[in-house]
Amino acid sequence: MSKQVTKSKDGLSASGLLDIALKMAGLEETPPDSGVIVEGQNIKKVLFGVDMDTPELLLARELGFDCVISHHPRVTNTKMLSILEEANINKLYALGVPKNRSQKLVQARRAELSYNEHVANSRRSESAAKLLNMPFISLHNPTDLIAERVVQEFLDSKFKGNDSVKVGDIVDALEEIAEYKNSERKPVIRVGSKESYAGKIVVNMAGLTGPGHKVLEEYFKAGAGTLVLMHIPEADVKKVQEQNIGNVVVAGHTSSDSVGINKVIREWEKHGIEVTVMSGVVSDIMPKEEAGEKSDKAKAETKGEKAKGDTKGEKAKAEKSKK
């Protein structure tokens, strides 16, 4: 269960860092794809990346970091695939799909993924961290939940009351979020076209991995018009195209990961933690030219309003002098 974490000049424990992320994600318990692998105390300097393994652990020790955090799971937990099942059953239920129906579809996808999960060498990075005595955290589902919520709320607000949104509008809107603007791999339409009507927009980014084409079809049948995903394999794209129901926008993998990661980092910084990012984490600072354009636009609007005010003032003076 997440606990209250207070700011300390002596830094935080690895568990303390995790608790802050859990609280931000609205989680009471640590999900099976996340956790403290090697505990640590008095942590002040953190190295955070999307994929952190033995080379990054060694780099962290060489550079004097107190803790390493990997977004993609480095924990060993055979219940990890339960996230896929729970997340999609609940999201589909919110769209009106009975849980018994969606469960059958998601369990089939879970069984498909279990083959790779069963043969994974999941203790490779874990054992290296223990040998190095390097505090090590895996933080996946909490930051994905945060990213999913941020993107969904942003799009809902952006297009509120607009029933003529096109898929191209979604792609353009996503680039107003710094992580997508800064990424080399921009949001892309995988199913549909720029001129396709978007319909109901559903963001699905926190189910461990892609749910597969049969589950995606269920979203469309339940009323979703456009799904915004982190990623989707080509085979699933072809199947969804054959379904000919909805659209798919891929926002981007590491850029979407970064949306949630950066929110957590900013909160850690309030507790005095210094965080250095690498290995795929995209900046949440809007490019200078973009910030400059917005600033210039604001200045121009202010100047325009002032000019209007000056004109009104001059007219009033002229009227007064006539009297």
Secondary structure, 3 states (H helix, E strand, C coil): CCCCCCCCCCCECHHHHHHHHHHHHCCCCCCCCCEEEECCCCECEEEEECCCCHHHHHHHHHHCCCEEEECCCCCCCCCCCHHHHHHHHHHHHHCCCCHHHHHHHHHHHHHHHHHHHHHCCCCHHHHHHHHHCCCEEECCHHHHHHHHHHHHHHHHHHCCCCCCCEHHHHHHHHCCCHHHHHCCCCCEEEECCCCCECCEEEEECCCCCCCCHHHHHHHHHCCEEEEEECCCCHHHHHHHHHHCCCEEEECCHHHHHHHHHHHHHHHHHHCCCEEEEECCCCCCCCCHHHHHHHHHHHHHHHHHHHHHHHHHHHHHHHHHHHC
